[in-house]
Amino acid sequence: MSGAELRVCVADDLRFFLAARNRGASGVRVAVDGTSSLGHVVQSIGVPLTEVGGLEADGQTVPDTYRPRGGELVRVREVRRPQRVADARFVLDVHLGALARRLRLVGLDTAYRNDMDDDALITQANGQGRVLLTQDRGLLFRRSLWCGAFVRGSRPDAQLADVLHRFAPTLAPWTRCMACNGGLEPVSKDEVVHLLQPGTRRTYDAFVRCRECGQVYWHGAHHGRLDAIVTSATRTAGTWMC
């Protein structure tokens, strides 16, 4: 098979994964050795299989385990959105802390710690059935990962919109602690008054508390900004509802 090549055409929405020189519509020329799988070939040009919704070789749908023989035209399709995942739960890498807080704000079960290494993230994702969200392609290239997704966007609000567009999860705003992911429950003012600053004690009467870490929340001066995030997220999620 020496000298055999494929022409790989990648869907428009996936071309940003390619090296700049390979982003043209004509596709990428890739040498094949007769033993490597098509999935390996696709990842070798920069596209994680977590982002691939289908593969075709000369017009025929093939699995990522297919071994190309050379001379074929390969098309790489993007994941169709929304990508339905039963009971969507997430774990985020260490660089997505702001996104983690937003996902928790809208009520999504979101595991996050700022000291998790790659192996620990994959173990948690696999062991707890969580989708691993990351902007690290190296993590998504790991074949042991059961389910992952590349998060698009450089700012947390754009990243949140991308996750909601991709997975269309059911939202439950104001039910999770943004600090630890625990569930929130109403609590009387008398139970938490000793934790409040004088101005808060005078001004507010309704409180909720995290069942896990004890963090207390109320509709303070920051509530307007958080409410705007929730309103936008609810609108985004609503675009996928039938």
C-alpha positions, 0 to 999 in steps of 0.5 A, a space after each residue: 500500500 506504499 504511496 496510497 492516499 485518501 482525500 478527506 473532506 471535512 464538514 464546514 463546521 469541523 474545519 477549524 480543527 484542521 491545520 490552516 493549510 488544510 481548511 480548503 473545500 478540496 479536502 486533505 490528502 492523507 497517506 494510508 498504510 492499509 492497517 490504520 483505521 479510518 478513525 485513526 486517520 481522521 484524528 491524525 488530521 486533528 478532528 476528534 471522533 467525539 465531534 464526528 457524526 458519520 463517515 463515508 468512503 466513496 459514498 458508502 457509510 462506514 464505521 471508524 474501524 474501517 480500514 481505507 485502502 487508498 484512492 477513496 474519497 472520505 467525507 467526515 460529517 459533524 455530529 447532528 444537533 441536538 445530540 441526545 444523551 439520556 440523563 445528560 450529566 457533565 464533568 468539566 476540565 480544569 479550564 472551564 470553571 466559569 462554564 461549570 458555574 453557569 451549568 450549575 446555575 441552570 440546574 445541570 448536574 456538573 462535576 468540576 474541580 480545579 485539580 483534576 488531571 486527565 486520567 482522573 477526568 476520564 475515570 470520573 466521566 466513565 465511572 459516573 456516566 458523565 459527558 466530558 466537556 473540554 477544549 483540550 483535543 488531546 483528552 477527546 482523542 483518548 479512545 477509553 473515553 465513553 463520551 466527550 465534547 469539544 466546547 466551542 467559544 472563548 467566553 463562558 456565555 458562548 460556551 454555555 450556549 454551545 453546550 445547550 445547543 449540542 445536548 438540549 438538556 432539560 434545565 432546572 434553574 436555581 436548584 444547584 449550588 454553583 460552588 459544589 453542585 449540591 442541591 438547594 433547599 429553602 431555609 428560614 432566615 432564623 436558621 442562617 441569620 448568624 451567617 449574614 452581614 448586617 446589610 443582608 439581614 436588614 434587606 432580605 428575607 428569603 434564602 436557600 441553602 446547599 444541602 452539601 456544603 451549606 452555602 447560603 444564597 439569596 436574591 442580592 445585588 448580583 441576582 440581575 446578572 444571574 437572572 439574565 444568564 438563566 433567561 438567555 439559557 432558557 431561551 436557547 434551550 427552548 429552541 430545541 423543544 418540539 
